[in-house]
Amino acid sequence: MNKKLISALILVFFQAYSLTAWSQSAADNSLLWKISGNELSEDSYLFGTIHIICQDQFKMDERILGALESSEKIVLEINLSDPNELMAMQRISMNENFANIQDAFEENQREAIDAFLVEHYGVGLQQFGVFKPFALSSLILVKILPCEEVGSYEMFFVEKANEKSMPMMGLESGEFQAGLFDKIPLQQQLDDLGKMVTDPESLKEFEELVQAYLEEDIDRLYTLISQADIFQEFGDILLEERNRNWIPIIEALIREQPTFIAVGSGHLASEIGLIHLLREAGYTVEPIN
């Protein structure tokens, strides 16, 4: 599997996790927010991504490009421009000692997943079972999408950084993100993975998520994703702790130079979201419509 595909897919389940009610007016619906005030010498920007989307739905307009142009650094959740980070991500996508998890699935789910992988990739769980569930989920989702070509905001920003020779950094490491799944029971991850293939509602739910994203409705994104059992139980480690850890990093970055920060869009909303936390820290955070 090529590096670009892995780096684009492996983050999909960090798209948006919000578990605290938070509401704003429809006029404030936006994926792009300006950070100013609190003695900042120049503005910085916060942008919400969706980690995988059909290319014909990929949204890139003058607002976003303008914010990029006026920034001097690009910051993602993970620095995907770092070859060492990409190599580490490939390594941590695999089970320890390349153990195969195919026998850990319920029989009907194992058969369905195996058939799906064989149909779309030519090989099944006998080969792909060495991947951790979150990596397998990404491989499955990209083939469930109703399109042949998928887009990645993260890889778009990596290309922009390379094109403009802009420095790039990550708010955390891929190893840290992957480690979060070690705190979630394996059987729960396998069951969620099996439902992606056996439950026809899976695609419908993802399409609703994409529609909310295209409408830049971060409240709706919250509503949809907060219904997932895994995030009701583990949202504190998947979202809240990470958001709070990011705030001092973001503060240091935006005080140093104008910065474009792109993270999963679900990290924006809610009382534990980045918008609210930055405002609590004294910054003015305004939507750019």
C-alpha positions as CSV (number, residue, x, y, z in Angstrom):
1,M,0.0,0.0,0.0
2,N,1.4,3.4,-0.9
3,K,2.3,6.0,1.7
4,K,-0.2,8.6,0.4
5,L,-3.1,6.2,0.7
6,I,-2.2,5.2,4.3
7,S,-1.6,8.8,5.4
8,A,-4.9,9.9,4.0
9,L,-7.0,7.0,5.4
10,I,-5.5,6.2,8.7
11,L,-6.9,9.3,10.4
12,V,-10.5,8.9,9.3
13,F,-11.9,8.0,12.7
14,F,-10.5,11.1,14.3
15,Q,-12.8,13.2,12.1
16,A,-15.2,14.6,14.7
17,Y,-15.9,13.6,18.2
18,S,-18.0,15.9,20.4
19,L,-20.1,14.9,23.4
20,T,-21.1,18.2,25.0
21,A,-24.1,20.2,23.7
22,W,-23.1,23.5,22.2
23,S,-25.2,25.7,19.9
24,Q,-24.6,28.7,17.7
25,S,-26.6,30.5,15.1
26,A,-26.9,29.3,11.5
27,A,-25.1,32.5,10.4
28,D,-22.0,31.2,12.3
29,N,-21.9,28.0,10.4
30,S,-18.4,27.8,9.0
31,L,-15.4,25.4,8.7
32,L,-13.0,28.4,8.7
33,W,-12.4,30.6,11.8
34,K,-10.1,33.6,12.3
35,I,-8.2,33.8,15.6
36,S,-7.2,37.3,16.7
37,G,-7.0,39.5,19.8
38,N,-5.3,38.7,23.1
39,E,-2.2,40.8,21.9
40,L,-1.6,38.7,18.8
41,S,0.3,40.7,16.3
42,E,-1.3,38.9,13.3
43,D,-4.3,36.7,12.7
44,S,-4.2,33.0,12.5
45,Y,-6.8,30.5,11.2
46,L,-8.6,27.4,12.4
47,F,-10.1,25.1,9.7
48,G,-12.1,21.9,10.2
49,T,-11.4,19.0,7.8
50,I,-13.1,15.8,7.0
51,H,-10.4,13.2,6.6
52,I,-11.8,11.4,3.6
53,I,-14.4,12.5,1.1
54,C,-15.3,11.9,-2.6
55,Q,-13.2,14.1,-4.8
56,D,-16.2,15.7,-6.5
57,Q,-17.3,16.9,-3.0
58,F,-13.9,18.2,-2.0
59,K,-14.5,21.8,-0.9
60,M,-11.8,24.4,-1.5
61,D,-12.7,28.1,-2.0
62,E,-11.1,31.5,-1.9
63,R,-11.7,31.9,1.8
64,I,-9.5,28.9,2.6
65,L,-6.9,29.7,0.0
66,G,-6.7,33.3,1.2
67,A,-6.2,32.1,4.8
68,L,-3.4,29.8,3.6
69,E,-1.8,32.7,1.6
70,S,-1.7,34.9,4.7
71,S,-0.2,32.2,6.9
72,E,3.4,31.3,7.4
73,K,3.0,27.8,8.8
74,I,0.6,24.9,8.4
75,V,-0.3,22.7,11.3
76,L,-2.2,19.4,11.1
77,E,-3.1,16.9,13.8
78,I,-0.1,14.9,12.5
79,N,2.8,16.2,10.4
80,L,2.2,14.2,7.3
81,S,5.1,15.9,5.5
82,D,7.5,14.1,7.8
83,P,8.7,10.8,6.2
84,N,9.6,9.4,9.6
85,E,6.0,10.0,10.8
86,L,4.7,8.2,7.7
87,M,6.9,5.3,8.3
88,A,5.9,5.2,12.0
89,M,2.2,5.3,11.0
90,Q,2.6,2.3,8.7
91,R,4.4,0.4,11.5
92,I,1.8,1.1,14.1
93,S,-1.1,0.2,11.8
94,M,0.0,-3.4,12.2
95,N,-0.8,-5.7,15.1
96,E,2.0,-6.6,17.4
97,N,4.2,-9.3,15.9
98,F,1.9,-9.2,12.9
99,A,-0.7,-11.2,14.7
100,N,-3.8,-11.9,12.5
101,I,-7.1,-10.9,14.1
102,Q,-9.4,-12.7,11.6
103,D,-10.4,-15.3,14.1
104,A,-11.5,-12.7,16.6
105,F,-14.4,-11.6,14.5
106,E,-17.9,-13.1,14.8
107,E,-18.3,-15.6,12.0
108,N,-20.8,-13.7,10.0
109,Q,-18.8,-10.5,10.2
110,R,-15.6,-12.3,9.4
111,E,-17.1,-13.8,6.3
112,A,-18.6,-10.5,5.2
113,I,-15.4,-8.5,5.7
114,D,-13.3,-11.2,4.0
115,A,-15.5,-11.2,1.0
116,F,-15.5,-7.4,0.8
117,L,-11.7,-7.1,1.0
118,V,-11.3,-9.9,-1.7
119,E,-13.8,-8.1,-4.0
120,H,-12.1,-4.7,-3.7
121,Y,-8.5,-5.5,-3.0
122,G,-8.0,-9.0,-4.3
123,V,-7.0,-10.4,-1.0
124,G,-8.9,-11.0,2.3
125,L,-8.4,-11.2,6.0
126,Q,-5.7,-13.9,5.7
127,Q,-3.5,-11.0,4.5
128,F,-5.2,-7.9,5.9
129,G,-5.9,-9.4,9.3
130,V,-2.5,-8.2,10.4
131,F,-3.8,-4.6,10.4
132,K,-5.3,-3.1,13.5
133,P,-9.1,-2.5,13.3
134,F,-8.8,1.3,12.8
135,A,-6.6,0.7,9.8
136,L,-8.9,-2.0,8.4
137,S,-11.8,0.4,8.9
138,S,-10.1,3.0,6.7
139,L,-9.5,0.5,4.0
140,I,-13.1,-0.5,4.0
141,L,-14.6,3.0,4.2
142,V,-12.7,4.2,1.1
143,K,-14.3,1.4,-0.9
144,I,-17.8,1.9,0.6
145,L,-17.8,5.5,-0.7
146,P,-19.9,6.0,-3.8
147,C,-17.0,7.3,-5.9
148,E,-13.9,6.1,-7.5
149,E,-11.6,9.0,-6.5
150,V,-11.3,10.2,-2.9
151,G,-9.9,13.4,-1.7
152,S,-7.9,14.3,1.4
153,Y,-7.7,17.8,3.0
154,E,-4.6,16.8,4.9
155,M,-2.7,15.7,1.7
156,F,-3.9,18.9,0.0
157,F,-2.3,21.0,2.7
158,V,0.9,18.9,2.6
159,E,1.1,19.6,-1.1
160,K,0.5,23.3,-0.5
161,A,3.2,23.4,2.1
162,N,5.6,21.8,-0.3
163,E,4.6,24.0,-3.1
164,K,5.1,27.2,-1.0
165,S,8.1,25.9,1.0
166,M,6.0,26.5,4.2
167,P,7.0,24.8,7.4
168,M,4.6,22.2,8.7
169,M,4.2,20.6,12.1
170,G,1.7,18.3,13.9
171,L,-0.1,18.8,17.2
172,E,0.6,15.2,18.1
173,S,2.1,12.1,16.7
174,G,0.5,9.3,14.7
175,E,1.8,6.9,17.4
176,F,-0.1,8.8,20.0
177,Q,-3.3,8.7,18.0
178,A,-3.0,5.0,17.3
179,G,-2.3,4.4,21.0
180,L,-5.8,5.8,21.8
181,F,-7.3,2.7,20.3
182,D,-5.4,0.5,22.6
183,K,-7.6,1.9,25.4
184,I,-10.8,0.8,23.6
185,P,-11.7,-2.9,23.9
186,L,-10.7,-4.9,20.8
187,Q,-14.0,-6.7,20.6
188,Q,-15.8,-3.3,20.5
189,Q,-13.6,-2.2,17.7
190,L,-14.1,-5.4,15.8
191,D,-17.9,-5.2,16.2
192,D,-18.0,-1.6,14.9
193,L,-15.8,-2.7,12.0
194,G,-18.1,-5.6,11.1
195,K,-21.1,-3.3,11.1
196,M,-19.5,-1.2,8.4
197,V,-19.9,-4.1,6.0
198,T,-23.0,-5.8,7.3
199,D,-25.2,-2.8,8.2
200,P,-26.6,-0.9,5.2
201,E,-27.1,2.1,7.5
202,S,-23.4,2.6,7.7
203,L,-23.1,4.4,4.4
204,K,-26.2,6.4,5.0
205,E,-24.8,7.7,8.3
206,F,-21.5,8.7,6.6
207,E,-23.4,10.4,3.8
208,E,-25.3,12.4,6.4
209,L,-22.0,13.4,8.0
210,V,-20.6,14.5,4.6
211,Q,-23.8,16.6,3.9
212,A,-23.4,18.3,7.3
213,Y,-19.8,19.0,6.4
214,L,-20.6,20.4,3.0
215,E,-23.1,22.7,4.7
216,E,-20.4,23.7,7.2
217,D,-22.8,22.9,10.0
218,I,-20.5,22.0,12.9
219,D,-23.5,21.7,15.3
220,R,-25.1,19.1,13.0
221,L,-21.7,17.2,12.8
222,Y,-21.8,17.1,16.6
223,T,-25.3,15.8,16.7
224,L,-24.6,13.0,14.3
225,I,-21.3,11.8,15.7
226,S,-22.3,12.1,19.4
227,Q,-24.8,9.4,18.8
228,A,-22.0,6.8,18.3
229,D,-21.7,4.5,21.3
230,I,-17.9,4.4,21.1
231,F,-17.7,8.2,21.5
232,Q,-20.2,8.3,24.3
233,E,-17.9,6.0,26.2
234,F,-14.5,7.1,25.1
235,G,-15.1,10.7,24.0
236,D,-13.0,12.0,26.8
237,I,-9.8,10.5,25.5
238,L,-10.7,10.8,21.8
239,L,-11.7,14.5,22.0
240,E,-11.7,16.4,25.2
241,E,-8.2,15.5,26.5
242,R,-6.7,16.1,23.1
243,N,-8.4,19.5,22.6
244,R,-7.1,20.7,26.0
245,N,-3.6,19.4,25.2
246,W,-3.6,21.3,21.9
247,I,-4.5,24.7,23.3
248,P,-1.1,25.6,24.8
249,I,0.6,24.3,21.6
250,I,-1.7,26.4,19.5
251,E,-1.2,29.5,21.6
252,A,2.6,29.2,21.3
253,L,2.3,28.8,17.5
254,I,0.0,31.7,16.9
255,R,2.1,34.0,19.0
256,E,5.1,33.1,17.0
257,Q,3.7,33.6,13.5
258,P,0.4,33.6,11.6
259,T,-0.6,29.9,11.4
260,F,-3.1,27.9,9.5
261,I,-4.4,25.1,11.8
262,A,-6.4,22.2,10.2
263,V,-7.9,19.5,12.4
264,G,-10.9,17.2,12.2
265,S,-14.0,19.5,12.1
266,G,-15.6,17.9,15.2
267,H,-12.8,19.4,17.2
268,L,-14.3,22.8,16.6
269,A,-17.7,22.8,18.3
270,S,-19.0,22.1,21.8
271,E,-18.0,23.6,25.2
272,I,-14.9,21.4,25.0
273,G,-14.2,22.3,21.4
274,L,-11.2,24.4,20.2
275,I,-13.4,27.5,19.4
276,H,-14.7,27.7,22.9
277,L,-11.4,26.8,24.6
278,L,-9.6,29.5,22.6
279,R,-12.2,32.1,23.5
280,E,-11.9,31.0,27.2
281,A,-8.1,31.7,26.8
282,G,-8.9,35.3,25.7
283,Y,-8.8,35.1,21.9
284,T,-11.4,36.4,19.5
285,V,-12.5,33.5,17.3
286,E,-14.8,34.5,14.4
287,P,-16.3,32.5,11.5
288,I,-15.3,33.4,8.0
289,N,-18.3,32.8,5.8
